[in-house]
Amino acid sequence: MTEKNVTSDNKQVATKKGTELANPSVFMDDAGSGLENITADDLTIPRLKILQALSPEVNKRDGKYIEGAEAGDIVNTVTGRIYNEPCSWVEVLPVAYRKFYLEWQPRESGGGLVQQHTDAEILSKTTKDRTGADVLANGNYIQTSATHFCIVVDDANSYYQVMIPMAGTQLKKSRNWNSVMATLKVKSSDGRVFTPPTFSHKYKLSTVQESNDRGNWFGWNIELISPITSEEMTIYQAAKEFKQSFKFDDVNTVSSEEAEGTTPF
């Protein structure tokens, strides 16, 4: 999934002088042809993550270093785009929400992601260790990841799809965000009150420094901005299509590079 720009002066399809595009309706009989063997494993949806002091993107000696990146910045993991000063925040439309349960091998055993579970039942097979982590009988850890799938809005005509996993201390942020979305109410022209789709409203995601007795880090700060405007209905439609067409349960929330030899504990 890549950034999409639909501005008129940056057309995605260029035509040669004197030629015409085929009527799209002629493609209907073959809709989806050529994509039969593509699964979620073959697609990459960008993630937005917060850079920390030990993130490779802020280490000048690391191959993943991004020039100008600092702890507290937001990064698009696919494009490498950094959101920092003077714009250290992103505007999003939340589209869908899923919880995943990531099974990690401990560092002393080599580290790395073992598998991604989608059923919360896996937690019933764990016990809490002294740090509060959920540990399986085999010694592996289960990390609960509350994942928000969103449309990032650059302006009324520019947007792209992302996922935003929240785990550990950020689970509370996710719950609060879900509560805000669930309690929003609007009134229709005939006076009926209803809960609007989550992607009818824009939210500002920025970062804030946090700490506890185990250290310091940067976390999410989430603020409701406003309903989308009439000029932004193209983005609303894109969010609606994203929700209807994407199989969120099948997506990999951890990249192959992150899955090898690492663990969040």
Secondary structure, 3 states (H helix, E strand, C coil): CCCEECCCCCCCCCCCCCCCCCCHHHHHHHCCCCCCCCCHHHCCCCEEEECCCCCHHHCCCCCCCCCCCCCCCEEECCCCCEECCCCCEEEEEEEEEEEEEEEECCHHHCCCEEEEECCHHHHHHCEECCCCCEECCCCCEEEEEEEEEEEEEEECCEEEEEEEEEEHHHHHHHHHHHHHHHHCCEECCCCCEECCCHHHEEEEEEEEEEEECCEEEEEEEEEEEEECCHHHHHHHHHHHHHHHHCCHHHCCCCCHHHHCCCCCC
